[in-house]
Amino acid sequence: MKRMPINPGTKPPHPRSRTAFRRTQDGSFAWLPRWTKAALVGAIIAAGANTASASTHGGAGPTAPLPSAVEAPAIGTPMSATVMPLQASGYVESEYFIRGQASRYRITDPMHDAQQIDSGNPYTTRVLVRRPTDLARFNGTVVVEWLNVSLDQDIDFVFGATRELLVRDGYAWIGVSAQRNGLAAMKRWNPARYDALSVAASNVDPANGREVDPADSSIMAVGGDVLAWDIFSHVGRLAAASTPELLGGLRVKRLIAASESQSTLKVSTYYNAIQPLHRVYDGFLFYDRSGPLRTDVDAKTIAIGTEIFTFLLGQPPQDDTDHQRWWEVNGASHFSLDEMQNYVDPFIVRDATFRGPDGKALGVTDLTMGKGPCTPASLYSRVPNGDIMKAALKSLNTWISGGPAPANTARFVVDDQSRPQYVRDANGEILGGIRTAARDAPIATNAGIGKGPGFCGPSGHHVDFTPAQLCERYGSHDAYVARVRAIVNANVRDRVLLPEEAQRTVDEAKALDFACPN
C-alpha cells in the first residue's frame, strides 16, 4: 500500500472510508461516520511550515526570557510520583513549579507554521524530574514527556514503558504538566500544595473571534490549552540551559520530546507547527502513534504504533524518511500488561484519584472493567510494548548523537479495498509488523484490540494457555525456550530489541513452569 509523504502545501491523505471510533458520553466507543472521521484525522494532522529548519536546541530559537524553576512546597507528596524505587538505581525524583510568560499561537492551516497571537501570558505549572544523583552517570540526554491527561490526571506512560532503560543508561527525565485538566486534578487532590498552579489564558483569537484551542471530544481534547505549546518549549529550553535549579548540575547535550496517545496528538501538532519556529528538541519519540508528520522538519522521530491506532484512523503511517521511522508492533494493545499492571495501576491506586461507591481506590483497569464488561476480562496483551519502546528510545538517542539511523521495519499489511482492513492469517493475526517472542512463541492468545465498551477496545486482552496447551504447542519446555531464544536473537539482530530485554525474556521463558509427558 502506497503511503504519502506530508509536505507543506500538500493536502493530507484523504481519510479512508473505514469508520473510526469516538467516545460517547458514557465512555464507550461508537463508530464515526466517514465525514466525522475526516474531521478527526484533520484534527490529528499537525500544522506545518514552509521551510525546513534545523532541530538542534543550540540553534536559533526563541528570545523570550527563560522561566524560573522553584521546588514545590513541602506540603504532602507529589501527585503522580513514580512507584519505581529510584534510590536503588541511584536516581532521585523532585517536583518543581515552573513560572514564566507564554505566547499564544494560532494554528489555522495544518500544513504551515503556527502564528504567534500575543505574548506575556503568565503561567505557573509543575514538572516532575527524575535524574541520576551521580553527575558522572548522566548520558547527556533528557527525555521531556508531555504527560497524558486522557483520564484527567497526569500519567507518565512513556516513562512507565521505558523506565528500566532510562535508569540503566543514565538518562534524565522531565514530565511536563502542560494541560489544564491535569492541573485541575492536582488542585483537587492537594489544594494546599498546588493552588498556585495556573495555565489559563483567553481562548478567544482577537483577530477573528474564534476559539484558539477548541474542544474535540473525538480525540479527548478538552480545549482551552492555549499556553501548552509555549510551556513545552519553555521546559525544553530550561533543560537545555542545564539550569542547576532544575537538573542539579547535569550538563545537557540532547533533548528528546516524548508522548503517548492523547499527548502524542498534541506533540504531533507541536512537531509540525511549533518545532520549526523554535527548534527546541533534537528528537521526538511518539508512543501510539502520531498524526501525519511533515517531512521537512529536521528533528528526528520514531513513532511506535499498536494495532488499535492504525485501526482507528483507517490509515497506515507514512513512509520512512531520512528523519522519520514508523514502527508497528504486532499483537500489541494500546497499553501493555507490564506497564499497566506493574506501573500505572499501582500509582493511580496509591493516589486514589478514582474511588468506587464503597470508597475503594480504583486503578485504570478497575475503571475499564467498570464500564465493561470487557470480553474476556483478562485485559491487555502480553506483547511487551515497553521492550520495543526501549529499543526505539536507544536507537533515537544514537541517531541524534550522530550514529546510525534506526531500523526500517515491516509494516502491518492492509488491503487496498474501498474499506481497507488488516490482512490476517488463518489464526486471525495481522500480517506484518514487528513480531516479538510474545507473539510468535506465545504463552497466551494476545489481542491488540479488545471487545466491549469504554477502554475495552484499546486495552486488548490475553488468555493464558494451560500447561496442556503449552505442551501441545511446543512439545517440551526446552523446545519452548529454544523458540523464544531464536526469536529474541532475531529481534536483536533487527535492532528492535535490546540485549538486556532479550536476556530477560529468555530468563522468563526458563522460569515458566510447565512439564510435558514423555
C-alpha positions in Angstrom: 0.0 0.0 0.0 1.5 3.4 -1.0 2.0 5.9 1.8 2.1 9.6 1.1 4.8 11.9 2.4 3.4 15.0 4.1 4.9 18.3 2.9 3.8 21.9 3.3 1.2 22.9 0.7 0.2 19.3 0.2 -3.2 18.2 1.5 -3.0 15.3 3.9 -4.1 11.9 2.6 -7.9 11.7 2.4 -9.2 9.6 5.3 -10.3 6.2 4.1 -13.9 5.1 4.0 -13.3 2.8 7.0 -15.1 4.3 10.0 -13.4 5.1 13.3 -14.3 5.1 16.9 -15.4 8.0 19.1 -16.0 8.1 22.8 -19.6 8.5 23.9 -20.8 10.3 27.0 -20.7 7.1 29.0 -17.1 6.4 27.9 -18.0 3.7 25.4 -16.8 3.5 21.8 -19.1 4.2 18.9 -18.4 4.2 15.2 -17.7 7.5 13.5 -19.2 8.1 10.1 -16.8 9.0 7.3 -17.2 12.8 7.5 -16.6 12.7 11.2 -13.6 10.6 10.8 -12.3 13.1 8.3 -12.6 15.8 10.9 -10.8 13.6 13.4 -7.9 13.0 11.1 -7.8 16.6 10.3 -7.6 17.4 14.0 -4.8 14.9 14.4 -2.8 16.2 11.4 -0.5 18.8 12.8 0.2 22.2 11.5 3.3 22.6 9.3 5.7 25.2 7.9 7.1 26.4 4.6 10.8 25.7 5.1 13.0 23.1 6.5 14.7 24.1 9.7 17.4 22.7 12.0 16.3 20.8 15.0 19.1 21.3 17.5 18.3 23.2 20.6 21.6 25.0 20.2 20.4 26.8 17.1 18.5 30.0 16.7 15.3 30.0 18.7 13.0 31.9 21.0 14.4 35.0 22.6 11.8 35.3 25.5 13.4 35.1 29.0 13.7 31.6 30.5 11.1 30.7 33.0 12.1 30.2 36.6 12.1 26.8 38.5 11.4 26.6 42.2 10.9 23.5 44.3 7.2 22.7 45.0 6.0 23.4 48.6 6.7 20.7 51.1 3.0 20.1 51.8 2.3 16.4 51.2 3.8 14.5 48.3 3.8 14.9 44.6 0.8 13.7 42.7 1.7 11.0 40.0 5.1 10.4 41.7 6.8 7.3 40.4 6.3 3.9 42.1 9.7 2.8 40.8 12.3 2.5 43.6 14.6 5.2 42.1 17.0 5.3 45.0 18.1 1.7 44.4 19.2 2.8 40.9 21.0 5.9 42.1 18.2 8.2 41.0 16.1 10.9 42.7 12.7 12.4 41.9 11.9 16.1 42.5 9.0 18.3 41.8 9.3 21.9 40.6 7.0 24.8 39.8 7.8 26.5 36.5 6.9 30.1 36.3 7.0 32.2 33.1 5.2 34.2 30.4 4.0 32.3 27.4 2.8 33.1 23.9 -0.5 32.1 22.4 -0.4 30.6 18.9 -2.9 30.4 16.1 -2.9 27.1 14.0 -5.2 27.7 11.1 -3.5 25.7 8.3 -2.5 22.1 9.1 0.5 22.4 6.8 2.0 25.7 7.8 3.8 27.2 10.8 1.7 28.4 13.8 1.3 32.2 14.1 2.0 34.0 17.3 -1.1 35.8 18.6 0.5 37.5 21.6 3.0 37.0 24.4 3.4 37.8 28.0 0.7 35.4 29.4 1.7 34.4 32.9 1.6 30.8 34.0 2.7 28.5 36.8 2.9 24.8 36.1 4.6 21.9 37.6 7.2 19.4 36.3 8.5 16.1 37.8 12.2 15.5 37.4 13.9 12.1 37.7 17.7 12.1 37.3 20.8 10.3 38.4 22.3 11.6 41.6 25.9 11.0 40.3 26.6 13.5 37.6 29.1 11.1 36.0 26.3 8.6 35.3 24.3 11.1 33.2 24.4 10.2 29.5 23.7 13.8 28.3 20.1 13.2 27.2 16.9 14.5 28.8 13.6 12.9 27.8 10.9 15.5 28.2 7.5 13.9 28.3 4.2 15.8 27.7 2.1 14.0 30.3 -1.1 12.2 29.2 -4.4 13.5 30.6 -6.9 11.2 29.0 -8.2 10.3 32.5 -8.0 14.0 33.7 -4.8 13.1 35.6 -1.2 13.3 34.6 0.1 9.8 33.6 3.7 9.2 32.5 3.1 6.3 30.0 6.5 6.8 28.3 8.4 6.7 31.5 6.4 3.6 32.6 7.2 1.8 29.3 10.9 2.7 29.2 11.8 3.0 32.9 14.4 0.2 33.1 16.4 1.7 30.2 16.2 5.2 31.5 17.9 4.4 34.8 20.2 1.7 33.2 21.6 4.1 30.7 21.7 7.3 32.7 19.0 9.4 31.1 17.3 12.3 32.9 13.5 12.6 32.5 11.1 15.5 32.9 7.4 15.1 33.0 5.5 18.3 31.9 2.0 19.2 33.2 1.0 21.1 30.1 -2.8 20.9 30.2 -5.4 22.5 32.4 -7.3 19.3 33.3 -4.1 17.8 34.7 -3.5 20.8 36.9 -7.2 20.8 38.0 -6.8 17.2 39.2 -3.7 18.2 41.3 -5.6 21.1 42.8 -8.5 18.8 43.9 -6.0 16.2 45.2 -3.9 18.7 47.3 -5.1 22.3 47.1 -2.6 23.5 49.7 0.3 22.2 47.6 -1.0 23.0 44.1 -3.3 26.1 44.5 -0.7 28.4 42.8 -0.8 26.5 39.5 -2.5 28.0 36.5 -2.1 27.8 32.8 -5.3 29.7 32.0 -5.5 32.3 29.3 -8.1 33.6 26.9 -9.2 31.0 24.4 -10.5 33.7 22.0 -8.5 34.8 19.0 -8.8 38.6 18.8 -8.2 38.5 15.0 -11.4 36.5 14.3 -13.3 35.8 17.5 -12.8 32.1 17.1 -11.5 29.7 19.8 -7.8 29.3 19.7 -7.9 25.7 21.0 -11.4 24.3 20.6 -12.6 21.2 22.4 -12.8 18.0 20.4 -14.4 15.0 22.1 -13.4 12.7 19.3 -9.7 12.9 20.4 -10.5 13.6 24.1 -9.3 17.2 23.8 -10.8 19.4 26.5 -9.8 22.6 24.7 -8.5 25.9 26.1 -4.9 24.8 26.4 -3.7 27.8 24.6 -0.4 28.1 26.5 0.6 24.5 26.3 2.7 24.8 23.2 4.9 27.5 24.6 5.1 25.9 28.0 6.5 22.7 26.4 9.1 24.9 24.6 10.0 26.7 27.8 10.6 23.5 29.8 12.9 22.2 27.0 14.8 25.4 26.9 15.2 25.4 30.6 16.6 21.9 30.4 18.9 22.7 27.5 20.3 25.5 29.6 21.4 22.9 32.2 19.6 25.1 34.8 21.0 23.9 38.2 17.7 24.6 39.9 16.0 22.1 37.7 18.6 19.4 36.9 21.1 19.6 39.8 24.2 20.4 37.7 23.7 17.9 34.9 25.2 19.1 31.6 22.6 18.6 28.9 23.6 17.7 25.3 20.4 16.4 23.8 16.7 16.8 24.2 14.0 14.2 23.2 10.3 15.1 23.3 8.1 12.1 24.2 4.4 11.5 24.4 1.7 8.8 24.4 -1.7 8.6 22.8 -3.7 11.8 23.7 -0.5 13.7 24.4 1.1 12.3 21.2 -1.7 14.0 19.2 -0.7 17.3 21.0 3.0 16.7 20.4 2.4 15.8 16.7 1.0 19.3 16.3 3.9 20.7 18.3 6.3 18.9 15.9 4.7 20.3 12.8 3.7 23.8 13.9 6.0 24.9 16.8 9.2 23.0 16.5 10.1 24.7 13.2 9.7 28.1 14.9 11.9 27.4 18.0 13.9 24.2 17.3 14.0 23.2 20.9 14.1 19.4 20.6 16.6 17.2 18.8 14.3 14.1 18.6 10.7 13.0 19.1 9.5 9.7 20.5 5.8 9.1 19.8 4.1 6.2 21.5 0.9 5.1 19.7 1.2 6.8 17.3 1.3 10.3 16.0 -0.7 12.2 13.4 0.9 12.6 10.0 4.1 14.5 10.2 5.7 16.9 7.8 8.8 15.6 6.1 10.8 18.9 6.0 11.3 19.2 9.8 14.8 18.0 10.6 14.1 16.8 14.1 14.5 13.0 14.1 11.5 10.9 15.1 10.4 7.4 15.8 6.7 6.7 16.1 5.5 3.4 17.6 2.1 2.1 16.6 0.0 -0.7 18.1 -2.9 -2.4 16.4 -5.6 -0.1 17.7 -4.3 3.2 16.4 -3.9 2.3 12.8 -7.4 0.6 13.1 -8.9 3.8 14.5 -7.5 6.0 11.8 -8.1 3.5 9.0 -4.9 4.9 7.6 -1.4 3.4 7.8 1.6 5.5 8.8 3.7 7.4 6.3 6.8 6.0 4.6 10.1 6.2 6.5 12.3 9.2 5.6 15.8 10.4 6.3 14.4 11.8 9.6 11.4 9.6 10.4 10.9 6.0 11.4 7.5 4.3 11.9 7.4 1.0 13.8 4.2 -1.1 14.2 4.1 -3.9 16.8 2.1 -7.0 16.0 -0.3 -8.1 18.7 0.3 -5.0 20.8 -2.6 -3.3 22.7 -2.7 0.4 23.4 -1.3 -0.3 26.8 0.6 -3.5 27.5 0.2 -5.7 30.5 3.5 -4.9 32.1 3.2 -1.1 32.1 -0.4 -1.2 33.4 0.0 -4.0 36.0 3.4 -3.0 37.3 3.5 0.7 36.9 0.4 2.8 36.0 -2.3 1.0 38.1 -0.1 1.0 41.3 0.3 4.7 41.4 -3.2 5.5 40.3 -4.5 3.4 43.2 -2.0 4.9 45.6 -3.1 8.5 44.7 -6.7 7.4 45.0 -7.9 9.8 42.4 -10.8 7.5 41.5 -12.9 5.7 44.0 -15.8 3.2 43.8 -19.1 3.5 45.6 -17.6 1.8 48.6 -14.7 4.3 48.8 -12.1 1.8 47.5 -9.4 3.4 45.3 -9.6 2.3 41.7 -7.0 1.8 39.0 -7.3 2.2 35.3 -8.1 -1.5 35.0 -10.9 -1.2 37.5 -12.3 1.8 35.6 -12.2 0.0 32.3 -13.9 -3.1 33.7 -16.5 -0.9 35.5 -17.5 0.4 32.1 -17.5 -3.1 30.7 -17.9 -5.9 30.7 -14.8 -6.5 28.6 -14.7 -9.9 26.9 -12.5 -11.6 28.0 -11.8 -9.9 31.3 -8.1 -10.5 31.3 -7.1 -7.1 29.9 -4.0 -6.1 27.9 -1.9 -8.0 25.5 1.2 -9.7 26.8 3.2 -8.3 23.9 5.7 -6.1 25.6 5.3 -2.6 24.2 7.9 -1.3 26.6 10.6 -3.6 25.2 10.1 -2.1 21.7 9.9 1.4 23.2 13.3 0.9 24.9 14.9 -0.1 21.7 13.3 2.8 19.9 14.5 5.3 22.5 18.0 4.0 22.5 18.1 4.0 18.7 16.7 7.5 18.6 19.3 8.7 21.1 22.1 7.1 19.0 20.7 8.7 15.9 20.5 12.3 17.2 24.1 11.8 18.6 25.4 11.2 15.0 25.2 7.4 15.0 23.3 5.1 12.6 19.6 5.6 11.8 17.1 3.2 13.5 15.9 0.1 11.6 13.3 0.2 8.9 10.8 -2.3 10.0 7.9 -4.3 8.4 4.5 -2.7 8.5 1.1 -4.1 9.1 -0.4 -5.5 5.9 -3.6 -3.6 4.9 -5.7 -4.3 1.9 -6.5 -1.7 -0.8 -10.2 -2.1 -0.9 -12.6 0.8 -0.6 -13.0 -0.1 3.1 -9.5 -1.2 3.9 -8.9 -3.7 6.7 -5.9 -5.5 8.2 -4.9 -8.7 6.3 -4.9 -11.6 8.7 -3.7 -15.1 8.7 -5.6 -18.3 9.4 -5.3 -17.7 13.2 -6.7 -14.2 12.9 -3.4 -12.5 13.5 -2.5 -9.4 11.4 0.3 -9.9 8.9 3.4 -7.8 9.2 4.8 -5.5 11.8 7.4 -6.3 14.5 6.9 -9.8 15.8 8.1 -10.5 19.3 8.5 -13.7 21.2 5.2 -13.0 23.0 3.6 -13.0 19.6 5.4 -15.9 17.9 6.3 -18.1 20.9 3.2 -17.1 22.9 2.1 -18.4 26.3 -1.3 -16.8 25.7 -3.7 -15.7 23.0 -2.9 -12.0 22.6 -5.3 -9.5 21.0 -4.3 -5.9 20.4 -8.0 -4.9 20.0 -10.4 -5.9 22.7 -14.2 -6.3 22.8 -16.6 -4.2 24.9 -17.4 -0.6 25.7 -15.2 2.2 27.0 -11.5 1.4 27.0 -12.1 -2.3 26.4 -11.2 -1.8 22.7 -7.8 -0.2 23.1 -6.9 -2.3 26.1 -6.9 -5.5 24.2 -6.7 -8.8 26.1 -4.8 -12.0 26.7 -6.0 -15.5 27.5 -3.2 -17.6 29.1 -2.6 -21.2 27.8 -3.0 -24.1 30.1 0.1 -26.4 30.7 -1.6 -28.9 28.4 -2.0 -26.4 25.7 1.6 -25.3 26.0 2.7 -28.9 25.7 0.5 -29.4 22.6 2.0 -26.3 21.1 5.7 -26.8 21.9 6.2 -30.4 22.8 8.5 -29.7 25.7 9.7 -26.8 27.9 13.2 -27.0 26.3 11.7 -26.6 22.9 9.7 -23.6 24.1 12.8 -21.9 25.5 14.7 -22.6 22.3 11.9 -21.0 20.2 11.9 -17.9 22.5 15.7 -17.6 22.2 15.6 -17.8 18.4 13.0 -15.0 18.2 14.7 -12.6 20.6 18.1 -13.2 18.9 16.4 -12.2 15.5 14.8 -9.2 17.2 18.2 -8.1 18.5 19.8 -8.5 15.0 16.9 -6.5 13.6 17.6 -3.7 16.1 14.1 -3.7 17.6 15.1 -5.3 20.9 18.0 -4.6 23.2 20.2 -7.4 24.5 19.1 -6.8 28.1 15.4 -7.3 27.3 16.3 -10.3 25.2 18.0 -12.0 28.1 15.2 -11.1 30.5 12.7 -12.7 28.0 14.8 -15.9 27.8 15.0 -16.0 31.6 11.3 -15.6 31.9 10.8 -18.4 29.5 13.1 -20.7 31.5 11.2 -19.8 34.7 7.8 -20.7 33.2 6.6 -23.8 35.0 5.2 -26.5 32.7 6.3 -30.0 32.1 5.2 -32.3 29.3 4.8 -36.1 29.4 7.5 -38.0 27.6 
